[in-house]
Amino acid sequence: MIREVDYKGNKIIYNLERKKVKNINLRIKSDLSINVSAGKRVSTKFIDDFVIGKGEFILKALEKFQNAQNNIAKPLYSKEEFYEIISRIFEDVADKFAQKGISKPALKIRKMRSRWGSCNYTNQIITLSTHLIYCTEEQIEYVIIHEFSHLIVPNHSKDFYRVLTEFCPNYKEIKKELSNIIIR
């Protein structure tokens, strides 16, 4: 059942579902829908008052989801351009690391859920995420440098960050930018 309440001049429209539950449950989804479940014996006035009492929380949550939807990344390149950019940057970074005595590793590109890239130090393979298509060339270069740095120092110790800083002095800003990219 669709219900509507007023909270400080804002209409809050929610779907009320009657269930066998002890508490009133409020769920706000990323599609901006508001769902409330409550027991059959709880009056609709009590439920409406509950929703009004949560009004500030609801409005903040809706704003957060709305902002997240507006910030969803869009691909910056066609697939052909993306693979050309990756290849070019990979070669450039390989040349820089060759001066440190590091031979060029194998490159793989695949869909990765939670990483921009990874380095298999033992097998000398760098894997990059297809999600880099949402990143600027500077961000892609940072990820590749990060993974190449693992060929020198295979962990995230101070020595690793010393190497990373040598090749990418502004890595902290770029890493922060990457953390703000939302992909769906």
Sequence and secondary structure as in RCSB ss.txt:
>XXXX:A:sequence
MIREVDYKGNKIIYNLERKKVKNINLRIKSDLSINVSAGKRVSTKFIDDFVIGKGEFILKALEKFQNAQNNIAKP
LYSKEEFYEIISRIFEDVADKFAQKGISKPALKIRKMRSRWGSCNYTNQIITLSTHLIYCTEEQIEYVIIHEFSH
LIVPNHSKDFYRVLTEFCPNYKEIKKELSNIIIR
>XXXX:A:secstr
 EEEEEETTEEEEEEEEE S SS EEEE TTS EEEEE TTS HHHHHHHHHHTHHHHHHHHHHHHHHHHTB   
SS HHHHHHHHHHHHHHHHHHHHTTT    EEEEE  SS SEEEETTTTEEEEEGGGGGS HHHHHHHHHHHHHH
HH SS SHHHHHHHHHH TTHHHHHHHHHT B  
